[in-house]
Amino acid sequence: MQALVVDDSRAMRIIIGRVLKELGFEVLEAGHGGEAIERLKTAPGVSLAMVDWNMPVMNGYEFVTAVRAGGQWPELKLVMVTTESESAQVMKALDAGANEYVMKPFTADILKDKLAMLGLAPEGGLS
């Protein structure tokens, strides 16, 4: 399975990518939503996108909205991974089509649990 990590922080892309690789994902990266859309167009096997909210060019909310409105990737699971913690922001992202929401800072177990709830990670601990 392929996963796309969308975050303007290279360090955060590495951290999330490491967890995803431990779970067996092939990891692709993008620094903002616009770049992520282009990656999706050239990598048809992506089943998961882990998306930050606050990014330049196209933020995570705009990315989620664009992905869901376009209809090209109906099976793509979208997980917001962000510092935005207000309940209104969480609801806005979920209403736009995000499947799950993870607040930074997080642990590897939190990511694994969210992915397991989406049917994208094995139950139990990380290997």
N, C-alpha and C positions, 0 to 999 in steps of 0.2 A: 504494500500500500504506500501511496505517496501522500505527504503532508506538506503544506505550504505555511511557512512562518512569516508573518507580515508585521514588521516592527521597524521603526526608524533607528532603534538602538541595536548596533551589531552585537553587543554583549548579550542583550536579551534574546536575540535570534539564536545565539550559540547556546544559551542556557536551555531554552525551550527545545531547540533542535537536539540537544544531548538526550533529554528525556524521551523524545519521540524516537530517536534512533535505538535507545534501549528497549523500546516497545516494538521494534521491528519496522518502523517507517523509514522510507527513503525521504530525506528532507530537502525541500527546495526553499529558497528565501526570497523575500522582496522587502524593500525599504519603505514602501508606501503603497497605498491602495491602487494607484494607477499602474505601478509596476506589477502588482499582484494580479491584476486583470490580464495583463500581457502574459504573465507566466501561466495562468490558467488556460489561455488560448493555445499555448504551445506545449502544454503538458496535460493531455486529456485524462490521465490516470489519477489525478489528485482527488482524494476522497475527504480530506480534512484541511481546513484553513484555521490557523490560530492567529488572531488579529488584534493588534493594539488599537486603541481608540485615537489617541493623539499623535498624528503623523502629519508631515507636510504633504502638499500636492493633493492627495485624497486621503481623508482620515478613515478610520475603521468603520464608523457608522455609515459614511458615504459608500464605502466598499461593500458592506453587507447589503445596503439598499440597492446598489447597482447589480450585485450578483443575483439577488432575489427577483428584481424587476426584469432582468434580461431573460430569465428562463433557460439559459444555456446549461446551467449546472444545478438541476433540481435535486440531485442526490448529495451534493457537497454539504458536509457538516461544517458549520461556522461556529467557532468558539472565540468570544471576545476575551482577551487577556489584557487587563488594563488597571490603572490606578483609579479610574472613575468608579466611585463607590456609592454614590447617591442612588437611592432606589428608583428615582425618576430616570436616571441614565440607564440603569439595568433594564427597566421596563421598555425604554425607548429602543434599546438594542434588540431585545427579545421580540418586540412588536415588529421590528424591521426585518426579522428573519434569522437572527442569531439563534443557534440551538442551545448554547450554554454560555455561561459568564463566569470568568475566573478573575478575582481581584489580586493585584500585585500588592505586597509580595505573596508568593505562593510556594508550596513545596512540590517535589516530584510526585508525592502521593496524591496531592490534590488534583494535579493534572491527570494522573492515571485514573483516579476515581471518576472524574468528569468524562474522560474518554470511554471508560467502561460503561457508564450510564448511556452513552451514545452507541454502544456496541462496537467500539473501535479499539478496545484494549483488553487484554486478558484479565480475568478476575484474579485477585491476589496481588502479591508484591512484585516489585520490579526485579528483574533478574540481575 
